[in-house]
Amino acid sequence: GVGIRRFVVFDTFAFSLLIAVAMFATRFISTFELPLSERDSLVIAAVALLPVLARAATLAPNQGSRDDPMGRLLGSGRKAMSDVDSAGRVDAEHLYYGAASALAAYAECSIAGLMIREPNGGASLYTIAGEGRQVDRLPPPSDETLVSRLLGIHEARIFGRRDDLGTRGLPDQYPPRLDSLVAAPVPDVSGPGGTLFAVNRKGGFRADDQLMADVIGREVARLRLTAEASTSVAELRSAATEALLAATEARRPGSRGQADECARFAMAIARELEWSDDTIEELRLAALLHDVGELALPDAILYKPEPLTPEEFEAIQVHPRAGAKMIDYFNRSELVLHAVHSHHEHWDGRGYPAGLAGNDIPIAARVLTLADAMETMLHPTPYRPALTARDAIQEIVRLSGTHFDPSLVQVFLAMIGREGESFLGSTEQAAPPPPTARRYRGGR
């Protein structure tokens, strides 16, 4: 009823029984009277029960909290899983240490580790010992060692002293022999598997420690799989981006250098706006890809040296939509998609392809419009020489409120004021594009 371990109560009751027998014998020797009076019996019983009551009072406040597995899982368990997820966002090493640390904190023990199998049959052991962290490369273990037994488990389990927990083959921070151990496999769904474990919990490990070790081990496997999938997606996205940029460069030589310059300006504006690194990277990708829609334009229009007819200019206006469709097959960023689609929209609503105006234009597209126009003006065309940095800045100011978002123009000017006009110098001289391509780019 008070949550006391049965064997502790019985041990204490045995001492109480001895006390009662001794008091009974003493009373009998002193009086030689049987049976004892009611008063004497009550005194003996009360004195004999005092150790039991004292033991109950000592254990009851602590034992209830320690034997509440559901409360521990909802409290300490949730924190442990949160710590593992946070560590998994960094890299594999942080994930392994985070998992061991989370299990050690939950199980209230000072040493925990995670072993990952290596291709040579050995293992990498990531150990948490108090505040210290250490990684050790273990050679292929022999069959009788604890390392081999741990790497061979297929389900979470608790080991005790009867399981021969000698630590031969483990690093020096582990004692020569363990009193108790809880271990769980890390499934090999995304590469080499391993084993998560914690050792020497005072009082032994409980069923909820075993459950938590199993949950954390499976979470490690899930986070590794997620990280590898994200890496694969990023690699595929990068390969598709480079393929489109190479195709655009082959169609219009010099376009890659212009895209890099546009990206440099766009990123500088985004940093001035204090965007996050991830968002700036997405904007960089949008700037590189903003003109891939040129691949959909007929040669007769793309390379036409004479002025375009109204019908031909309508065909030119298709390229932002075409570019958005091309990247939609591999892109999963709305920022990139909207920036590519809307980078020719104007603040006054006279741009294309949708005629958006003001704040209806995605802000990434507004940044890209400004960066693209600046890059265009700083390079020569068959119809005009390149503008100086000062003349290009004046043109940006003149078109503030018509072509460009006035607030972004102010941000751009603040950035130039801090960086200096030399920042606008092209890092690489790009080859002049075909007349038509240069004429429509940036709305010029």
N, C-alpha and C positions, 0 to 999 in steps of 0.2 A: 504493500500500500504506500510506502514512503520511498520506493525506488531503491532499496538496498540490495546489494548482491547477496544471494542466499548463503554462499559459503562463508562470507564475512560474518553474518548474523550467527550461524551455527558455531563458528569458532568462538565467538564472544559468549554464546550461551553455554558452551562447555566450561569456560572459566566461571561463569555464574553458578553452574551446578556444583562445581567443586567448592565454591565459597559457601553455598547453602549446606552442603554435606559437612564441611568443617565447622560451621556455626552450630549445626544440629548436634554434632558429636561433642563439641565443647559444652553446650548446654546440658547434654545428658550426663557427661562426666561430672559436672559441677553440682547437679541436682539429683541424679539417678531417678528422675521422674519421667514416666511415659504414660499417656501421650503428652506432648507439649501443650501448654495453654494456648488459647486463641491469640492472645497478645504476642507471645513469643513467636508463633508461626508467622504472624503478619510482619514482625520485625525482620525475621530471617528472609522471608520472601522479598521484602522491599530492598534489603541490602544486596541480595543476590541479583536482583533485576537492575540495579544501578549501572553496571558495565554495559548491559544491552541498551539501555536508554541513552547512555553517553555515546555509544558507538552510532546509534541511529541519528542522534543530533549532529554528530560530526559528518556523517556521510550524506544525509538527505539533501542539504542545500546544493551540493556540487553534483551529486549523482544524477539528479533529474535532468540537468542541462546536458550532461555528457551522454545520457541514454535517450536523447530525443533526436533520432536520425532525420526525421522529416524537417525539424527546425534547423538542423545543421545543413541539410541539403539546400533548403530555401535561403538560408543566410550565407554561411561560409561557402557553400557550393556555388551559388550564383556569383559571388565575388571571384572565386577561383576561375570560373569559366570566362568571366569578363577579362581577367588578367591574361588568360591564354589567348583570347581573341585579339587583345591589344598587342601582345608580343608577336602574334602571327602576321600583323600588318607591316612589320619591319623586315625581317628576313628569317631564313630557316634557323640560324643559330639562336636568335632571340626567341623564336618559337620553342625550341628545345629547352632552353634554360627556363623560359616562362612556364612551360608545362611542369617541369620538375619542381620549380619554386611554388607553383599553385598547389600541387599535391602535398608538398611538405607543409605548407601553411594550413591546408585543410586538415591533414592528419595529425598536426601538432608534433612533428618530428623535425630534427635538425638536418638530416641528410636525405637527399632524394636524387635520383638520376634518370637519364633517358639514354638507352643504348640504341644506336642505329647501325644496322648491318652494312658492312662494306663489301664491294665485289670480291675482295680477296678472301672472304670468309671471316675476317675479323670484325671489329665494331668500333665505332666512335662513341665514347662515353662522355656525356655532358652531365657534370655533377654540381649540385648545390649543397654546400656544407656550411651552415650558418650564413654568414654574409659573403662567403667566398664562392667563386665560380671557377671551374676548371674543365678543360676538355682533354681527354686522353685517347690515344689510338691503341686499341687492344689487338693483339695478334689473334689468329684463329685459335679458339679455345679447344682444349681436350674435352672428351665426353663427360668426365666426372666433375668438372668445375662448375661453380655457381653461375658463371657467365654463360656457359653452354645451356644450362638448365633454364635460365631466364630467357635466353633468346629462343628457346624451343617451346615456350608456353603458347597455348592457343586460346586461353580464356583467363579472365582475371581470377586471382586466387590469393589466399593468405598463407604464408609459411610461418612455422613456429620452430622452437628449438629442436623438436623431434625430426625436423627436415634436414639436419646437418648443414647449417648455414655458414660454412667456412668460406672465407673471402679470398682464397688463393686465386691470383690472376686479376684482382681488382687493385686500383691505386691505393696509396698509403693512407689517404684520408678515411678509408673504411677500416673499422676495427678488425682484428683477426677473425672474429666470429660474431655473427649477428644473433640477436635474441628473437627478432621478429622481422617480417618483411611482407609488404603487399605489392603485387605486381600485376600489370595488365599489358596485353599486346598492343602495339601500334600497327594496325593493318597496313599491308603493302599495296594499297590500291593505286598509289602514285609513285612507285619506285620501291627501294629497299625498305622493309619494315623494321620493327625494333620492339623494345620493351621499355615501359615506364614503370618505375618502382620507387618506393620509399622504405626506409629501414628504421628499426629500433624505436618504435613508439612506446612510451611508458604505459604499461598496463595492457599492451597488445593492440593490434588493429581490430577494427570492428567491421561489420558487414557494410556500413555506409562508406567506410574508407575504400573497401573493395569496389563498391559501385562507382565511387567518384574516380578512382584510378581508371576504371574501364571507360567511363564517359570522357575523361580528359584524353586518354589514348586514342579514342575514336575521333575526337575533335582535332587532335594533331594531324591525323591522317586526312581529315576533311580540309583543313586549312592548307596542307601541302598540295592537295589536289587542286584547290581553288587557285593557289599561287601559280602552279604550273600551267593551269588553263589560261590564266590571265597573261602569263608570259607568252604562251603560244598565240593568243589573240593579238597581243602587241606586236609580235614578230610578223604575223600575217598582215596586220595593218601597215606596218612599216614597209614590208615587201610590196604590197599593193600600191602604197604611196609612191615609192621609188619607181615602180613600173609606169605609173601614170605620168610622173614627172619626166622620165626618160622619153616616153612617147611624145609628150608636149615639146620637149627640147629638140627631138628629131624633126618635128613638124615645123617648129619656129625656133631656130637656134638663138640662144641668148635668153630664152624664157626662164631657165632655171636660175640664172644669176639675178634676174629681175624679181623672181619669187623670193629668193633669199633676202634681197634688200627690202622688199615689202614686209617680210616677216620681221626683220630687224627693227623697222620703224614701229610696227604694230606692237611688238613685245615691249618696246620702250614706253609706249603710251600706256599699255596695260600695267607695267610696273609703277608708273606714276599714279595710276588708279589704285594701286596696292592690291591687285588681284593675287590670288593664290598661285603657287608654282604650277599646280595641275591645270588651272584654268589658262594660264599663260602658255603652257605647252599645247593645249587644244587650239588656242588662237594661232600659235606658230604653224600648226598643221593646216589650219584653214587658210592662212596666208600663202603657204606653199601650194595649196591645191586650188586657189581661187580662180585660176584661168584654165583649168584642165578642160573646161567645156569648149575651148577652141578646137578640140579634136572633132567636134561635131559640125564645124563650119566647112562649107565647100571651099575648095581652093580658089575658085573664081571670085569669091567674096574676100577670103582671107588675104589673098595676094593682089587684089585689085589696086592699081596705083591711082586711078581716077576717083573722084568723089563718088560716094555711094548714092544710089537711088533710095527713095523712101522704102521701097520693098526690101532692098538689100539691108538697109539699116534695121528693119524689123527682124530679118533673119539673124543679124548680129545680136539682137536682144535675147535670142534664145540661149546663148551660151551659159548664163548663170544657172538656168534651170537644167541644162544638159549636164553641167558639171556636178550639180547636186545629185542628179540621178546616177552618175557614174560612181560617186563616192558612197552612195547609199548602200552599195552591195557589201562594203566592208567596214564602214564607219558606224560607230554606235554613240557618237557624241552629237547631241542636238546643237551645241554651240557651233561645231564645225559645219554641220549641215546648213544651219540658218545663215552663218556668215558667208559661206560660198554662194548660197542662193540669193542673198540680198545685198551683196557688196556693191551693186550699182544703183541702189536706192538712194534718193536725195532727201535731205531734211525737209525741203518744201514740197515733196510729193511728186516731183517731175522726173524721177528716175525710173528704172525698170528692174525686174520684169513685172512687178505687181503694183507699182505706183504707191508704195507705202510712204508715210510721212511722219516726221517727228519721232516720238517715243514708240510708235508702232514698229519702227525698224529695230530689230534686235541690236543691242548695244555692241556686240562683237562685230556685227556687220558695219555699224557706224565707225568703229575703230578701223576696220579694214578698209573702208572707203577712203578715209583720210590718209592712211599709210600708203595705199595704192596710188592715190593721186600725187602724193609727194614723190614717190619713187618715179612715176611717169614724168613729172616735170623736170626732174634732175637729169634726165637722159635725152639725147638728141633724137629727133625724128626726121624723116625726109622733108617735112614741111617747116621745121623750125630748129634752131640750135637748142642745146640744153639750157635751162634756166639756171642762174646762179642760186645759191642757197637763199640769199636775201630776197631775190625776186620770187622764188617759190613760196617762201613764207608769206610774203605780201599777198600772193595770189590765194593762199589758204585763208588769210584774214578777210580778203575781199569776198570770198565765197562762203564765209561763215553765216549761217542762217538760211542759206539757199541750198548749196551742195552739202554742207557739213553741219553737224551738231555743234552749236555755239559753245556749249560747255566743254566738249572734247577739244575744240580749237584752243580754248584757254588752257586746258591741261597740256596740250601739245606745246604751246608757247612756253609754259612754265618748264617743261622738260628741256626744251631748246635753250632757255635762259640759263639752266643749270649746267647742261652738257656743252653748250657752245655750238655755233653754226658748223664747226668742223665735224660734229656728229653726223651731219647730213651727207658728208662726203661718201661716195660709193666705195665700198670695200673691194669691188671688182668691176672693172669696166665691162658692161654688157654690150653685146653686139646689137646694132639697131634692128628692130623688128620690121616686118613688112608694113607698108604704109597704112593699110586699113587696120591692122591689129593695133598699131600704136595710136591710131586716131580714136578708136572707141575706148581704149583702156583708160580707166580713171575718169571717164566722162569727158575727156578733152576733145 
